[in-house]
Amino acid sequence: MRMTTGDLYRLAGDLAAEHGAAASDYASRAVMTLEAEGAHERAQFWFLMLVLLADIHSGRVDPDGNITVH
């Protein structure tokens, strides 16, 4: 199963709503831990979550709105 861009933003939005700013800390720690363990693909997923969380926290993206990727 593949996740769409909308799915990824909704997941990031759920994390942000549930954990607030701590969600970025969790994602950052996951990236560092997974990279250290050699799980690079999993680390890339959490890095993407970290980027999306930054967009959400800064107000650049509304995860409940329509997402358009150019």
Order of alpha helices (4+ residues) and beta strands (2+ residues): alpha-alpha-alpha
